[in-house]
Each structure stands twice: as structure tokens, then as C-alpha cells.
Amino acid sequence: MQLRRAYERLADLIRELAKFGIIGAIAFVIDTGGFNLFHYGLHWGPLTSKVLSTVAAASFAYLGNRLWTFRHREQSGMAREYFLFFLLNGIGLLIGLLCIGFTQYTLGLTDPLSTNIANLVGTGLGTLFRFWSYKKWVFLAVVEVTEEVPRELPGETRRVV
């Protein structure tokens, strides 16, 4: 029974990770494509470009994760989830901004390859944080109510009255 429950939990985690990965891959294209469009196409600053691309990608990711990845989880209210989702995305964004800012302003590496590597590293670290934090605070696990049946102690008999 315990082994079966452990297998089911692992299978659920793998399904969530796969769906999260698909939504994340699409959001990654939105984020990276938007970042490069804003920064190299429109010649906006790297940090401004990252903020705008992340807001667009996070908006897509919220809808994808709520409606598909974590749809089976407890729904604690759209306003609460949305607020927490974007707060946690802000922390994930900060991780990405630190990587880009460090590369651009501390190391002085402003070429497209260095900037995009910094963006990839920041996105990867931010994604790890997001997956953990979404499961913990945004898309909550369904609470299973189980009825505890009183058990007899060894050597004890029940009396039917």
C-alpha cells in the first residue's frame, strides 16, 4: 500500500513536471524572444527589456499553469493566486536581472552571446525557484479528507451494545 502510494506520488510529480516544462518552454520562447526583440531590435536597455519580456511570459505561464499544469490542485481564489504568482515571478525576475546585470555591468560583457548566456542562466535559476514556490504557495495540493477508523489494541475486544 505504501509502495503504491509512493509510486502514485512520483507519477503525479512527473506529470506536473512535464506539463510545467511544456508551459515553461513556451514561456521561455516568449521571454527570450521578447528580450532580444526589445534589446536588440528596439535598442532598449537590457534590464528594461528583461522586465517587459518576463511580464509577457509570466502572464502566459500563469494561465497555462492554472488551466493545465496545476488545474487539479486546490483553487484558493484567482486574486490570491495571481498576486502570489506575480510576486514569486518578481523574485524569479530578480534572479534573472542579477545575472544579466552582473554580466553587463560588472564583467563588462555586453555582446549578444554573453548577454543571452546570462539570460539563460538567470532563466534557469529562476525556473527552479518558480517551480518550487508555485507548488508551495500558489497552486496548493488538494487536501484529502480521510476518515480514521478506530483500531483495536492487541488483546482488546469490542463490545457491541
C-alpha positions in Angstrom: 0.0 0.0 0.0 2.8 2.4 0.9 4.8 1.5 -2.2 1.7 2.1 -4.4 1.1 5.5 -2.8 4.8 6.4 -3.3 4.6 5.4 -7.0 1.4 7.4 -7.5 3.0 10.5 -5.9 6.1 10.1 -8.2 3.9 9.6 -11.3 1.9 12.8 -10.3 5.1 14.7 -9.8 6.5 13.6 -13.2 3.2 14.6 -14.9 3.3 18.0 -13.3 7.0 18.5 -14.2 6.3 17.6 -17.8 3.3 20.0 -18.1 5.3 22.7 -16.2 8.1 22.1 -18.7 5.9 22.5 -21.8 4.4 25.7 -20.4 7.8 26.8 -19.4 9.3 26.1 -22.8 6.6 28.3 -24.5 7.1 31.0 -21.9 10.9 30.7 -22.4 10.4 31.4 -26.1 8.2 34.4 -25.2 10.7 35.7 -22.7 13.9 35.1 -24.7 12.3 36.2 -28.0 10.8 39.3 -26.3 14.1 40.1 -24.6 16.1 40.0 -27.8 13.4 41.9 -29.7 13.3 44.7 -27.1 17.0 44.8 -26.5 18.5 44.3 -30.0 15.5 45.2 -32.2 14.2 48.2 -30.4 17.5 49.1 -28.7 16.0 49.3 -25.2 18.2 48.7 -22.1 18.9 45.1 -21.1 17.1 45.4 -17.7 14.0 47.1 -19.2 13.9 44.5 -21.9 14.1 41.7 -19.4 11.3 43.2 -17.2 9.0 43.6 -20.2 9.7 40.1 -21.7 9.3 38.5 -18.3 5.9 40.2 -17.7 4.6 38.9 -21.0 6.0 35.4 -20.4 4.7 35.3 -16.8 1.2 36.2 -17.9 1.2 33.3 -20.4 2.7 31.0 -17.8 0.1 31.9 -15.1 -2.8 31.0 -17.4 -1.1 27.8 -18.7 -0.2 26.6 -15.2 -3.5 27.4 -13.7 -5.6 26.0 -16.5 -3.5 23.0 -17.4 -0.4 22.1 -15.2 -2.0 22.6 -11.8 -5.7 22.5 -12.6 -6.2 19.5 -10.3 -4.8 21.4 -7.3 -6.8 23.4 -4.8 -8.0 26.7 -6.1 -7.6 29.3 -3.4 -9.0 32.2 -5.3 -7.8 33.8 -8.5 -6.9 37.1 -6.9 -4.7 35.4 -4.2 -3.1 33.1 -6.7 -2.5 35.9 -9.2 -0.9 38.1 -6.6 1.4 35.3 -5.3 2.2 34.1 -8.8 3.4 37.5 -9.8 5.2 38.2 -6.5 7.1 35.0 -6.9 7.7 35.8 -10.6 9.2 39.1 -9.4 11.7 37.1 -7.3 12.4 34.9 -10.3 12.8 38.1 -12.4 15.2 39.5 -9.8 17.4 36.4 -10.2 17.5 36.9 -14.0 18.2 40.6 -13.6 21.1 39.9 -11.3 22.6 37.5 -13.8 22.2 40.0 -16.7 23.3 43.0 -14.6 26.4 41.2 -13.3 27.4 40.1 -16.8 26.7 43.6 -18.4 27.8 46.0 -15.7 30.3 44.0 -13.5 32.0 41.9 -16.1 31.5 44.4 -18.9 30.4 41.7 -21.3 27.8 43.4 -23.5 27.9 41.2 -26.6 24.8 39.3 -27.6 26.3 35.9 -26.8 27.3 36.9 -23.2 24.0 38.7 -22.6 22.0 35.7 -23.8 24.0 33.2 -21.8 23.4 35.4 -18.7 19.7 35.5 -19.6 19.7 31.7 -19.9 21.4 31.1 -16.6 19.1 33.6 -14.9 16.0 32.0 -16.5 17.2 28.5 -15.4 17.8 29.5 -11.8 14.5 31.5 -11.7 12.6 28.5 -13.1 13.9 26.2 -10.4 12.7 28.8 -7.8 9.4 29.2 -9.5 8.5 25.5 -9.7 9.3 25.0 -6.0 7.4 28.2 -4.9 4.3 27.7 -7.1 3.8 24.2 -5.6 4.4 25.5 -2.1 2.4 28.8 -2.1 0.3 29.3 -5.3 -1.2 26.1 -6.6 -1.8 24.2 -3.4 -2.2 20.4 -3.1 -5.7 19.1 -2.7 -6.4 18.3 0.9 -7.6 14.7 1.2 -10.0 14.0 3.9 -9.7 10.5 5.3 -11.9 9.1 8.0 -9.8 7.5 10.7 -11.3 4.2 11.8 -10.6 3.5 15.5 -8.4 0.4 15.8 -8.5 -2.2 18.5 -5.5 -2.6 20.6 -4.0 -6.1 20.8 -5.8 -8.3 23.2 -8.8 -5.8 23.4 -12.2 -6.9 22.3 -15.1 -4.7 21.3 -18.4 -4.9 22.9 -21.5 -4.4 20.8 -24.1 -2.6 22.9 
